[in-house]
Amino acid sequence: MKKKSPTLEDLTQRIKAFRDARDWKQFHNPKDMALSLSLEVHELLELMQWKNGRELEAHLNKNRRALSHELADVLYWVLLLANDLKIDLPEALVEKLAHNEKKYPLHKSKGVAKKYNEL
């Protein structure tokens, strides 16, 4: 039987408990949290820098644990920032996907790597 994955709410509560136990909320203004998010994204990109194609694929498979940790760090900041700014992420994602479906209609964008204003 597959173990049930935690929900976004479960993860957010765990992150808040981690932060609050260390009294770090005082340092977590939106700008600094966004900067921390950006830094974690850069660490994720660093795992991929200067590699392409099969070399990149092999490298990521070999460094799967580091990759998962960097992605988890990104998610940590996304969830915490959304929580503190009172953004309902599932709702925001559904809304954004609906917006993107209009910007990128299937009949114009399928298999095409162009920005919406170039379609």
Secondary structure by P-SEA (a helix, b strand, c coil): cccccccaaaaaaaaaaaaaaacccccccaaaaaaaaaaaaaaaaaacccccaaaaaaaaaaaaaaaaaaaaaaaaaaaaaaaaaccaaaaaaaaaaaaaaaacccccccccccccccc
